[in-house]
């Protein structure tokens, strides 16, 4: 009986050791230019969005140049709060910092547009601010559901 218990214990331990040997999930990889095009083509935006430089994006999202390896940022004409910010960060720590700064940008925009263009407030209420691994997405659109559908289609 003692041998049987030891054999069973050994089998359980072996199973436990090997069950953790599965492959780790591959980190997400996005084509930011293609994603920005899909977002614009989705019908989620009511305003024309034009590209801004990485230097300007640093002022929006408060990052150091070395924190971001790639970014696509498109802003509205200024009459609306609509914006697409897609950033690939150097590491997850930088991504977490930039996500927090993007969330703070929502409040900054709210303070600016509250009296200037109060009809823009619902867009800010539905702002998408997410981090997926090294990527941070900041999206303010006229139709949150269409923008979210584009992002959801990327994660299949």
N, C-alpha and C positions, 0 to 999 in steps of 0.2 A: 504494500500500500504506500509505503514511504517512497519507493522508487517511482511509482506511478505519479505521486504528487510532485516529485522533483522533475520528472519528465514533462508534466503539464505546465509547471512553472517555467521551465526552460523554453517550451514552445510559445508560451504567452509572451515571454520577454523577447524572443526572436521576432515574433509578429509585431510587437510594439516598436522595436528598433527599425524594422524594415518598412513599416507603414508610414514613417516620416520621410522616406526617401523619394517621394514623388517629385516631379519637376515643379519648380517654382513658376508662378505665372509670369509671363513675359510682360515687361513694363509697356505701357501704352506709348504708341508713336503716332504722331499726327503730322499731316502735311498742312501747315498753317495757311499757306496761300490758297490751297484748294478749299480748306474749311471756311476761310473768309468769303470766298466766292460762293460757296454753297449757302452760307448764311445770308449773303446779300440777295441771292437769287430766290430765297425761300419766301419772299413777300413779307418778312417780319418787320421790315423797316419802312417808315413813311417819308424819310428824308434821304437826300443824297449823302453818302458817306465817302469822305476822301481820306487818303492815307496821310499819316503823320510820321515824322522821323523817329528813330529810336531815342534821340536826344529829347524830343518833346515828350515821348512816352515815359521817360525817366521822371519827368516832373509830374505826370499824372499818377504813376504807380510807385514812386519813391524807391527806385532801385539804383544800384551801382551798375555801371556798364558790364562788369565782369559777372554780375548775377544772372544776366539774361544772354543766352546764346543765339536766340532767334526771336523776333517779334513781328507781328502784323497788327498794327493799330489803325483803325479807321474811325474818324469822327464826323459828326454832322456839321452842318453849316453854322451851328451856334444857336440856331433858333429852336433846336430840340436837344434833348439829353442823349439822343441815340448814339451808340458807340459800340465798336467791336474792339476788344483788346485780347489778343491771343499771344501768350508768351511761353517760350520754352526756357526753363531756368537751368542754371549750371548744376544745381543740386536741390534736393528736397527742402533743405533748410531755407534756401533763397526763395523757393516757391511758396513756402508757408508764410514768409515775411511779405512777399508780394501779394499773396491772397489777402492778408490782413490789411495791407495798404489799399488794395482795390475795394475792400469793404468800406474802408474809411472814405474812399472817393465817392461812394454813394451818398454819404452824409454831406460831403462838401458840395456835391452837385445839388442836393436837396436844398441846402442853404442858399445857393446862388439862384436857383430857378423858382423857389417858393413864391417870391413876390414878382419875379420877372416873367415867368411863364407857368402859372400854377397848374395848367392842364397837363404839364409834363410829369407831375407827381406820381400818377399811376404807373408810368414806365419805370420810375425809380423804385417803386414798391415791388416790382417784378424783376428787378435786376438779377441776372445770373452771375454769381461769383463762385467759381468752383476750382478746386485743384485736383488734378489727376496725375499723380507721380510728379514729374518735372514740369508739368504744364499747368498754367493758370489761365482761366477764361473769365473775362469780364464782358458781359453783353447787356446793353440796354436797348430794348427794341419796342416798337409799337405793338407787336404781337408776340408775347413771351412764349406762347405754345408752339409757334412755328420755329422760333429759334431753338427752343428746347428739343423739338423733334429732330432738328438737324444734328444736334449734339448726341441725342439718343441713337441716331442711325450710325454714328461713328463708333459706338461702343458695343457693337454686335459681334 
